[in-house]
Amino acid sequence: MEGIEHRTLNVNGINMHIAEKGEGPLILFIHGFPDLWYSWRHQITALASLGYRCVAPDLRGFGDTDVPADPTAYTSLHVVGDLVGLLNEMAGEEKVFVVGHDWGAMTAWSLSLYRPERIKALVNLSVAFTPRHPNRKPLQMLRAVYGNDYYICRFQEAEDIEAEFGEIGAARVVKEFLTYRTPGPLYLPKGKAFGHPTDSPIELPSWLSEKECDYYASKYDKTGFTGGLNYYRNLDLNWELTAPWTGAHVKIPVKFIVGDLDLTYNAPGAQDYIHKGGFKRDVPLLEDVVVLEGAGHFLHQERPDEISKHIYEFFKKF
């Protein structure tokens, strides 16, 4: 696709597929769920044309990268370890730029805490920094606020949610997630999936084509969804393992971009945290917060040119 090259590297004990294009300072793009490297294709092409070397892996459990069988092999320490191995291979000791979205944003926050000396600057999309609360486990909090039908809570039911997704089919599951634009929480009641008859049509937005959905579906038909769901299943284990970073701040330059229709931006307390000092307290080098009117969760795909411009305008300062 448009000169993007693909290869597989052995890092941190797994085979990781990467897509890359361009020459110059390295930008590492980190995807979320149910995305793959593919969701960054527009930014890869745009930033490569502006003098950057763009690298986007499929994270462990996704796409053409290995899918470890152990469900506990998907903690933030494992995933950041993969990326540090990738950076060692591709950039040596040089600092790099990082862009993350969704789980990729959470991984970028973790990378920033664990190995800040590896990063020049960060642009994160959709998911703001979440400071560790020493007395509150994440799943306990989510169940208390949203109930057991909340999508992250349903994802904890190993094999059960996979069976439902198998009945729905990978193509439709991907379409349901990518077209979700309700600013409120996503619920997946047992046996009712996304709340739509599985034979009802899904109207795709202008930025999403059947061809693109088919690409995602082809990968999930091969790997299944378990690898991606295991990220959610390690929320409490991540909380336990990151006790040493309680109260730690992210001390790299950051730009944060979110859509005003994003379910993360409309979560309880999120806007107060982002705009009333909490975010800046925990990320003291936060330079800019951009709220895109009318944009949803997958804003880098909805508005690829706008996001590419934001990334370029921020990184060119460093």
N, C-alpha and C positions, 0 to 999 in steps of 0.2 A: 504493500500500500504506500504509494507516494514516496518510494525510496526508503521506507522504514525496514531495517534489517533485523533479523531474529537469530538468536543463538541460545545455547544452554550452558550455564556455568555450574560447577559444583561448589557450593558455599555452605558452610556450617552443617555439612553432612547430608545435604539434599541437592537435587538437581533443580536449578531455578531457570525458568525461561525468561528471557528479557527481550524487549524491543528497544531499538536505539536508532538515533539519527542525528547527524550534525557533528560539528567540531567546535571546540571552545570550552568555556567553563561548564562543568557538569551540573545538570539539573536532574535530580531523582524524583520521579513521580510515583506516588504510593496510592493505590486504588483502595476502594472499600467493597462493600457487599451490596448487590450481587455483581458489582463491576469486575472487570479484568484490566490488564494493561490497556486493552482496546478502548476503554472509556477516555483515555488521554490522547488518542490519535490526533485530534485537532490541535491540541497544545504542543504535541511533539513536533508536528509539521511547522507550526507557526514559530515556535521558539528556535527550532533548528535553523530556520531561514534568517533569524536575527543574530546568529553567531553563538549558539549554545549547543552543547552535546547533551541530548535528551535521552534519558534511560528510564524505561518503565518496565518493572518486572511483573509477572504474575506471582503474587505472594504464595507462601506455602498453603497447600490445600486448594488452590485455584488454577484453572486453565491448564496450561502445559507444564506447570511446576509440580513436583512430587506432592503426594497427599499422604502424610504420615498417618498410620493407623491409630496411634495412641492419642486419645482425645485430649490428654493433658500436654501434648506437644505443640499447643497453639497459644501459649502465654505470650505476653508482651516481650518477655526476655528471649523467647525463641525467635519471634518474628523480627525484633530489633537485631538479634544476633545474625539472622540471615542477611539483613541489610548492611550491617557492618562488614560482614564477609564480602558482600557484593562491592561495597565501596573500597575495601582493601584491594580487591581484584582490579577495579576499574579506575580508581583515583589515587591509589597509594595513600600517602598521608595528607593529600590536599583537602582542604575544606570544600564542601559542595553546597549547592542550593537544593532545597527540598520543597516539594509541593504535595500536600495530602488532602484526601477527601474521605469523609465518613470514617470507617475503620482505618483508612489510610491516614486520616488526620489524627486519630487517637494514637496510631503507631508513630507518627511524626512527633507528637508531643512526648511520647516515651523516649524516642531517639534523642530528643532535645534535652531530656533530663539525664539520660544515662551517658550520652556521649556528645555533649555540647561542643566539644572542640572539633568535631567533624563537620559542623554546619556553619556556613556563612550567614544565611538568612532563610526564613521559612515563610511560605504562603500556605495557610491552611483554610480549607473550605468546609463550611457546614457545622463542624463540631468544635466548639470552643474547648479550651483547656478545662479539665475537671480535676480540681485538687482532691487529694485523697482524704476522706473523712475517717479518722482513726476509730470511730465508734459506730460506724454504720456500713454494713456490708451492702454492696450494690444491689444484689437480687432481692434482699429483704426490703430495701427501700423501694425498688421498682414495683414489687408486688403490693406493698402498702399503698402506693400512690395510684397505680393503674389496674391492679387485679391480675388474675392468672391468665386472662385472655390476651393481655398485652403481648405484642409480637416477640419481644425479647424473652418474656416468661415462657411463651409457647415453644420457643427455640430450645429451651432446656430439656424438653422431652425427647431424648435421643431415640431415634428410629420412628417415633410416633409422627413427628412433623415431617420427617423424610418420606414416610408412607403417604401422607396427604399430598405432599408435593409430587410424589410419583404418580398419584392418581390424576392430579391436575395436569401434569406434563411440564417439562422444563421451560418450553417456549412461553406457555401462559404464565407460569410463575414469574419469569423474568419481566414479562410485559406488565403484570400486576404491580410489581415493585417500581419499575421505571416510570409508570404512568401515575403513581400515587401522588396527588397534589393537595390532599387535605391537610391544612396546617395543624390539625389535631393528631392525637396518638393513633397508631395503627394497631387494630385488634384483629386477631385470627382465632375466632371461636372454634373449638374442636368440632370437626365434621362439617363446618361451614366455610372453612378456608378464608378467602378474601370477601365472602359475602355475596358473590355473584355466581349464577349458574355457570358451570364450566363450559357450556356451549354458547354462552352469550358473547357477542362480539366486543372486542376492546378497540376503541378508537385510538389510534396512535397519534401523538402530537407531531407537529411539523418537523421537529428536530430528531425524531426517531422513526426509522424505517423498518420494514419487515426483514430486510437483509441484515440490518444490525442486530435485531432480535434473534435472527437465525444463527448469527455468529456466537452470541452468548449461549443460546440453547445447545448448540453443537458441543460446546465445552462442558456444560453441566450434564448433558446426556452421557458424556464420557466419564466424568469424575463423580457425579452426584453432588448434592448440596452439603454433605456432612463436613467437608473441610472448612467451608465458609461459616457454617453454623457453629463449629467448634470455637471460633473466636468469641462468640457470645457465651458459650458454655464455660469459658475460663474467666469470666468477670470476677467471681469471688476469689478464685485462685490468684489472679493478678493483684487483687486487693491485698491478699495475704503476703505475696512475694514483694510488694512494693512498700512495705512498712518502712524501710530505711529512707524512702523519699518523702515521708510525711512532712508537709510544710515546705518542701523544696520549691524553688521558683524556676521558671524557664527563662534563661538569661541569654537569649539570642534575639536578633531583630526579627519581628513578626508582623505580617499583615494578615488580617482575618477577613474572609468574605462569606456572606451567608445570604440566602434568599428570604424575603419576608414571609413566604409561604412554606418555608421549610419546617417540618415537624420538630426539628431540634431547636429552632429559634423560638418556637411557640410552646416549648416544654415549660412546666411551672418553674418560675424563678430565673429562666435563662436570660431574658432580656434585661432584667435588673442586674444580673451578674455581669453581662457583657457591657452595659452602658453606664453603670453606676459605681464603678471603681473596683469591683472585685477582680475582674479580668486583668486590669492594668496592675493591680497589686501582685497577682500571681505570675504575670508575664510583664515584668517592668519595662522591657524593650519593645512592647507592643506599640507599633508606630501608626497603625491605621486599622479602622474597622469599617468595612463597606457592607451596607445592607442593600441588596438589589431588589427593587420593587417588582413584584409580580413573578419572581423566580422561586422555584421549588428546590427540592433537595438535590437534584442532579443538575445543578446550575452550570457545571463545566461542560455538560453536553447540551443543555438548553441554550446557553449563550457562549459558545466556544470562543468567538472572536473577542468578546468583552473580557472574558476571564484571561485569555492569553495576553491581552493588553495590560490588565492589572498586574499579572505576573511580571511581565517585561518592565513595566514602569517601576516596580519595586526593586527587582534584582539589578537593574542597570546602575543603581546607586552604589553598589558594593564592588 
